[in-house]
Structures are given as structure tokens and as C-alpha cells.
Amino acid sequence: MLTKVGQEPAMDTIVNLYEAKTHLWELVERAARGEEIVIAKAGRPLARLVSGAPARFVCWTDRYGPELRRAATG
């Protein structure tokens, strides 16, 4: 069963590839709220869009800054 973007979701919302490309930002927002989105082509599931854990960023200058500064100054 294909669910149109904007309709109430079933357990998993299945959208075709064209709809996913057209409405990607909306689908990403829905996945971020916890909904699972299945992207299909010709009715065959190809990918699943789900919420991810928040990314943890490490500033590379905090870790490697002193070594890079020494290497740059010779």
C-alpha cells in the first residue's frame, strides 16, 4: 500500500521514489519525529528513512590544533 505524502501514516509509510525526491524535506522531518518511511520503486522497498541519533561533533582543532600549528611553523 502506497501512502501519499500528507496522509495519515500507517505503521510504516511507504512512498514511491518520485514522491520521496519531490517531498524529501517533509519526509526527513517526519522521520525525525519518529516515523519510519519506506522508499519504494515499482512497489519494491529500496530504503528506509528513520530518525538518527544526534550527531556528536568533535572540533578537529581541539584535538590536533597544537600539532598542526607546530607543523605549520616548522
Backbone as CSV, one residue per row, in Angstrom:
resi,resn,N_x,N_y,N_z,CA_x,CA_y,CA_z,C_x,C_y,C_z
1,MET,0.840,-1.177,0.000,0.000,0.000,0.000,0.884,1.238,0.000
2,LEU,0.727,2.095,-0.989,1.481,3.340,-1.038,0.665,4.427,-0.368
3,THR,1.308,5.181,0.501,0.649,6.262,1.222,1.142,7.583,0.652
4,LYS,0.232,8.437,0.283,0.602,9.742,-0.243,1.198,10.594,0.863
5,VAL,2.149,11.420,0.500,2.717,12.370,1.452,1.591,13.288,1.898
6,GLY,1.474,13.510,3.200,0.423,14.354,3.733,-0.739,13.575,4.309
7,GLN,-0.894,12.287,3.951,-1.938,11.454,4.540,-1.452,10.943,5.883
8,GLU,-2.380,10.521,6.704,-2.022,9.929,7.986,-1.239,8.642,7.747
9,PRO,-0.145,8.437,8.482,0.677,7.256,8.250,0.077,5.990,8.832
10,ALA,0.381,4.882,8.183,0.073,3.570,8.746,1.258,3.227,9.656
11,MET,1.494,1.936,9.916,2.637,1.562,10.732,3.926,2.073,10.095
12,ASP,4.185,1.705,8.871,5.283,2.244,8.081,4.642,2.992,6.924
13,THR,5.151,4.171,6.644,4.661,4.912,5.497,5.518,4.514,4.315
14,ILE,4.882,4.137,3.221,5.601,3.746,2.017,5.338,4.795,0.953
15,VAL,6.410,5.361,0.411,6.281,6.345,-0.664,7.125,5.883,-1.839
16,ASN,6.686,6.250,-3.040,7.490,5.865,-4.190,8.669,6.822,-4.329
17,LEU,9.630,6.429,-5.102,10.881,7.165,-5.236,10.648,8.590,-5.726
18,TYR,9.757,8.776,-6.689,9.472,10.114,-7.200,8.916,11.009,-6.091
19,GLU,7.947,10.490,-5.311,7.395,11.266,-4.192,8.482,11.612,-3.191
20,ALA,9.368,10.661,-2.918,10.437,10.891,-1.945,11.355,12.020,-2.417
21,LYS,11.689,12.022,-3.713,12.543,13.092,-4.236,11.834,14.436,-4.174
22,THR,10.554,14.434,-4.476,9.785,15.665,-4.510,9.544,16.234,-3.115
23,HIS,9.341,15.369,-2.127,8.973,15.795,-0.773,10.012,15.383,0.271
24,LEU,11.280,15.376,-0.118,12.312,14.860,0.790,12.341,15.595,2.125
25,TRP,12.300,16.922,2.103,12.391,17.669,3.357,11.250,17.310,4.308
26,GLU,10.035,17.189,3.796,8.897,16.804,4.631,9.090,15.395,5.202
27,LEU,9.582,14.478,4.379,9.813,13.107,4.846,10.893,13.054,5.912
28,VAL,11.941,13.859,5.745,13.004,13.903,6.751,12.448,14.435,8.074
29,GLU,11.630,15.455,8.026,11.021,15.987,9.253,10.149,14.936,9.936
30,ARG,9.372,14.198,9.144,8.516,13.151,9.719,9.354,12.049,10.339
31,ALA,10.435,11.669,9.680,11.319,10.640,10.236,11.968,11.141,11.517
32,ALA,12.332,12.402,11.564,12.946,12.969,12.764,11.984,12.929,13.948
33,ARG,10.681,12.964,13.665,9.677,12.871,14.730,9.389,11.431,15.128
34,GLY,10.086,10.463,14.493,9.943,9.077,14.903,9.229,8.162,13.932
35,GLU,8.727,8.696,12.846,8.024,7.876,11.867,9.028,7.158,10.966
36,GLU,8.721,5.926,10.597,9.560,5.198,9.643,8.962,5.363,8.255
37,ILE,9.797,5.763,7.311,9.374,5.970,5.932,10.097,4.947,5.068
38,VAL,9.344,4.177,4.297,9.923,3.213,3.368,9.833,3.810,1.976
39,ILE,10.973,3.862,1.271,11.010,4.377,-0.087,11.046,3.185,-1.029
40,ALA,10.097,3.174,-1.973,9.942,2.031,-2.872,10.009,2.477,-4.330
41,LYS,10.397,1.539,-5.169,10.371,1.759,-6.619,9.606,0.600,-7.222
42,ALA,8.567,0.913,-7.978,7.701,-0.106,-8.579,7.153,-1.054,-7.519
43,GLY,6.826,-0.497,-6.334,6.255,-1.299,-5.262,7.260,-2.131,-4.475
44,ARG,8.544,-2.089,-4.853,9.579,-2.867,-4.170,10.357,-1.959,-3.218
45,PRO,10.356,-2.253,-1.917,11.077,-1.409,-0.961,12.569,-1.344,-1.289
46,LEU,13.101,-0.125,-1.297,14.520,0.079,-1.582,15.287,0.610,-0.388
47,ALA,14.647,1.463,0.406,15.353,2.100,1.521,14.367,2.446,2.620
48,ARG,14.906,2.647,3.809,14.094,3.030,4.965,14.688,4.308,5.549
49,LEU,13.846,5.303,5.743,14.250,6.573,6.316,13.781,6.598,7.765
50,VAL,14.721,6.664,8.690,14.394,6.644,10.119,15.155,7.757,10.821
51,SER,14.722,8.067,12.014,15.403,9.069,12.820,16.765,8.540,13.252
52,GLY,17.731,9.398,13.237,19.065,9.026,13.698,19.356,9.685,15.032
53,ALA,20.310,9.141,15.726,20.730,9.755,16.982,21.423,11.077,16.659
54,PRO,21.337,12.049,17.544,22.022,13.315,17.286,23.518,13.077,17.070
55,ALA,24.039,13.739,16.083,25.466,13.580,15.780,26.304,14.247,16.857
56,ARG,27.440,13.673,17.147,28.388,14.245,18.104,29.577,14.736,17.303
57,PHE,29.796,16.029,17.330,30.868,16.610,16.558,32.045,16.921,17.463
58,VAL,33.218,16.655,16.971,34.437,16.993,17.685,35.198,17.967,16.808
59,CYS,35.557,19.077,17.371,36.313,20.062,16.613,37.731,19.539,16.425
60,TRP,38.156,19.372,15.184,39.472,18.785,14.927,40.594,19.677,15.435
61,THR,40.355,20.996,15.549,41.416,21.864,16.061,41.632,21.652,17.548
62,ASP,40.594,21.227,18.278,40.762,20.937,19.700,41.690,19.754,19.892
63,ARG,41.575,18.789,18.994,42.358,17.573,19.131,43.741,17.698,18.486
64,TYR,43.788,18.312,17.297,45.026,18.314,16.519,45.634,19.701,16.353
65,GLY,45.016,20.709,16.902,45.486,22.080,16.716,46.942,22.310,17.067
66,PRO,47.389,21.907,18.281,48.794,22.170,18.628,49.775,21.503,17.662
67,GLU,49.499,20.260,17.265,50.397,19.579,16.334,50.402,20.256,14.978
68,LEU,49.235,20.712,14.524,49.152,21.380,13.227,49.887,22.718,13.262
69,ARG,49.757,23.436,14.377,50.454,24.723,14.482,51.963,24.517,14.489
70,ARG,52.441,23.485,15.205,53.894,23.200,15.223,54.375,22.830,13.835
71,ALA,53.597,21.999,13.129,53.997,21.563,11.773,54.007,22.745,10.820
72,ALA,53.066,23.670,10.976,52.989,24.811,10.070,54.128,25.804,10.293
73,THR,54.561,25.934,11.551,55.606,26.913,11.843,56.999,26.314,11.664
74,GLY,57.068,25.019,11.552,58.343,24.359,11.253,59.060,24.002,12.469
